Amino acid sequence: MIYRPYWLALGWLLVAAVCWLSLTPSPVETGIDQGDKIGHLLAYFSLMAWWGQLDPRRGRLLVLFLFMGLLLEGLQGLTPTRQPSGLDMLANAAGAGLGWLATRTWPDWLARLDRQWSA
């Protein structure tokens, strides 16, 4: 792909954003009761769906993102302002699982987009 370095850079920015949002002392407020669970689901869906387009080893990516979600939730317990949550871990896992399913359903959407942009 012509834009592959850009796609990789964007993927690493997504990882950095999820890490920062998971550990920042001032998490984003949604104004919805338990709305952060939607954020967790969307974050891990985005990570898995994005990286699943760049790396065909999607099963390995799923395991990595599940581990990342568990690790970041655990690290929250080491901060003075955040607390780990089993429901957050479940939302992370659900998002990664849905992202994996999306990459199985639409395995080449990023490649098609890349071809359109380079035409």
C-alpha angles and dihedrals in degrees: 000000000000094000098041095117089053092048090050091049091051090049091053089048088055090052091049092048093051091048092049094045090048095053105030113118090228108052120196112271115221098187088229123107106256088357091143087073088065088052091051092048093048093045095054092039088055093048094049096041092049100044091040087065092053101043123041091206091089095157090057091048091051091054091047093051092046088052091046090053092050092045095050092047089050092049089054087067089062093056123085095229106037134065130200116246131200090209090054089051090051091049090049091051093046091051093049090047093050090047090052089050090050091054089052091049097043104020097165109035093118092049090051091049090048091052091049092051094047094049 
